[in-house]
Amino acid sequence: MPIPPVLHALLTAHGPSGYERTPAAAFREAARAFTDDVHGDVMGSTVARVAGTGDGPALAIVGHIDEIGVIVTHIEDSGFLRFAGVGGWDPQILIGQRIELATKQGPISGVLGKKPIHLLKPDDRKKVPELKELHIDIGAANGDEARTLVRVGDVGVIAGEPLELPNERVVSRSMDNRLGCFVALEAARLVAEAGGAAGDVVAVAAVQEETTFGGSTTTAHSLEPDLAIVVDVTHATDAPGIDESEIGKHHFGSGPVIERGSNLHPAVTELLLETAEAEGIPYTAAASARSTGTDADAVHVSRGGVPTGLVSIPLRYMHSPVEMVQLDDLHNAAKLIAAFARRLPADVTFER
C-alpha cells in the first residue's frame, strides 16, 4: 500500500506550531475535493464541513496540523545559530540532523551540531546534551553573512522525505499529528461519499497543539459542535523497552486506540466501541486518569462543554524524524469515525 498522496502532501509540508500555513493549505486543497464548505480563521485552523442530511448532531473530527520544530533565538558573530525547541524535543534526537529553516527569502538548509565526542572530557561523554549545547550551522562564513540569510524568530523542521518500508509501514517526521488531520479528512470524505450523515460532519485541522492547544480552544468555541472526536497519535507498544503494563497493548496492525478517561464522555466512547464491534474494525482500548495530553483536554470544556471522544493511532518513535506508522491502522481509524458519524441517531442525547 503506497503512501496516499494527501498524506504525503501533509507530511512534507513545513509547519511548526504557530507557522502552519503550508500544511493548512494542503489540508484545504484536499478537503475541496469533497466539499465546497472549507475555510480558515485568524489562528490558522481550518474547518471542512460535510452538510448533514437532517437535523442530527454536528460532529467535529479534530486533528492538529502543527508539528514540533525549532526557532532561531540568536545569531552569533561566528555565523552559528542558537535555537530553542518549538514543542518537546529529546535533544539527543537532534544531533547530526539536517534542518530546513523557513526564512523571508525562502528555505535555508543547515545542520544541527555539537562538540564532537573526541573533544569531550570522559565524564561529559556520559551526559545527555541540553539544547543550549547544540547549534545550527548554515555554512555562513560569519555573523554578518548569517544575518543576511536568517532572522531571529525564523523556524525550522528536520529535513527528510517520507520513506516506505515493508508491511505497509511508513517513516517520516510530522506524523504527530498530520496523521490525525489525514484521518479527519478521510473520515469526512467517506461520509460524503456515502451520502452524508444525519448531522454535519466537520473535519478540523487545529493549530498550536504542541504549544498551547490554541487552535482547538478557539475552533471548538466558534464551531459549537454537538460532539467531537479528537484524533491524535499514541505510543505503539511493540517496540523494545516499552512496558505494556504501564500504557497498554497497542501493536502495529491492531487498529485505532479508543480511549476511556476522566476528560472523555462515556456515551461517546461507548458509541465508538459499539461501532468498532458492529463494523468489524480492529481496535484496542486505553485509559487516562486525568488529562489526555491531546486537544481533547481543550475541546471538552469549550463553552458549556462538548461531549468528546479520543481515537489514537499507534506510532513508533514519537517526536523524532523517524516516526513510524502502519497504514492499515490509519485507514481503520478513518473507517471507524466515518461509521460512527453515520450511526449517530438524530435524537441522540449526551446529558448525564
Beta strands, then each sheet from edge to edge (+ up, - down):
strand 1: 37-40
strand 2: 46-50
strand 3: 59-64
strand 4: 69-75
strand 5: 81-86
strand 6: 98-103
strand 7: 106-113
strand 8: 135-137
strand 9: 155-158
strand 10: 163-165
strand 11: 169-172
strand 12: 201-206
strand 13: 227-235
strand 14: 257-261
strand 15: 284-288
strand 16: 308-315
strand 17: 323-326
sheet 1: 1+ 2- 12+ 3+ 13+ 16+ 14- 15-
sheet 2: 5+ 4- 9+ 6- 7+ 8-
sheet 3: 10+ 11- 17+
end
